[in-house]
């Protein structure tokens, strides 16, 4: 058990772990933002078709999930900054 732990620890050093974490951070946050924008967009356009006066508010609802993707990018940027030489 100790041999497997040290082998994985040697393979996934701090730089490799940061690179995998950065990829997961941006990938999963962008996937979640796209999924939520799809659900919000379809519901908001259906509501705007029935009540045209709320079209201005729809834009706000569509922009909010983008914050999730931007935060994922910020985390990925910070993790890549921890990798030596970059």
C-alpha positions, 0 to 999 in steps of 0.5 A, a space after each residue: 500500500 505504501 509503495 502505490 502511494 509513493 508511486 502515485 505521489 511521484 507521478 502526480 507531483 505538484 506541477 502535474 496536479 496543478 495542470 490536471 486541476 487547471 484543466 478540470 477547473 476550466 472544463 467543468 465550469 465551462 460545461 456547467 455554464 453552457 448547460 445552465 445557459 441552455 436551460 435558462 435561455 429556452 425558458 426565458 425565450 418562452 417567457 419573452 414570447 408570451 410577455 415581450 416586456 420582459 425581454 430586457 431582463 432575459 439578457 441578465 439571466 443569460 449573462 449570470 452563468 458566464 460568471 461561473 465560467 469566468 471563475 473557473 478560468 480564474 482558478 485555472 489561471 492561478 493554478 497554471 501560475 503555480 507551475 514552475 517556469 510558466 
